[in-house]
């Protein structure tokens, strides 16, 4: 079988406070976009993993795709497989590609070996691979709360809009992202998303932007440029450093030397 794990953007991301367990309480709307990796899964006598496309600088056993296979193999009586991952979604960019890849391995193995797992079970298993992974069990927009694994459907729609994705190629690690973070006390994201999109700019925020912009002014420059060229709403996604703009009309590519994609939603 061949599957197409999607990227995501965050429509708002509020970090609310640090919990007693050391994790952070967050609130976000996760919206899947038509930017995909490709994942081939076939039964095989021996386990084999191949990765092509964008280069991943890690050992195969450290890849979330392999970890997902190992997890399911440990829990269920399944055979070996051939896995081929073709990476097209930039890594470490707030787009969730690695989490989507891992979850789609879980989904694919469930179908391939007729495991009969329901969505709650699939979310539970994928959550063991990463807090973003359960977001990809279902395809509709979702409001994520708690540590990001408490999910409920969102009715937000961007149908007919255009999306520009710009990745400035700056890696922001977890420690940097959370350093000096300003906890959010803004309005509930689900409420803001029910308002017209041209009102989101003043209300829909990403808590990670303040630190990212302070440490990397070029990230803020990209966001400003998206607004200057007509974006209805622009934001950093996840903890960065990718930014996106939402438009009524198809924008032209304008960021020479940077990763840039224009998509229709």
Buried (B, 14 or more C-beta within 10 A) or exposed (E): EEBBBBBBBBBBBBBBEEEEEEEBBBBBBBBBBEBBBBBBBEEEEEBEBEBEEBEBEEEEEEBBBBBBBEBBBEEEEBEEBBBBBBBBBBBBBBBBBBBBBBBBBBBBBBEBBEBEBEEEBBBBBBBBBBBBBBBBBBEEBBBBBBBBBBBEEBEBEBEEBBBBBBBBBBEBEEEBBBEEBEEBEBBEBBEBBEEEBEEBBEBBBBBBBBBBBEBBEEBBEBBEBBEEBEBBBBBBBBBBBBBBBBBEEEBEEBBEEBBBBBBEB
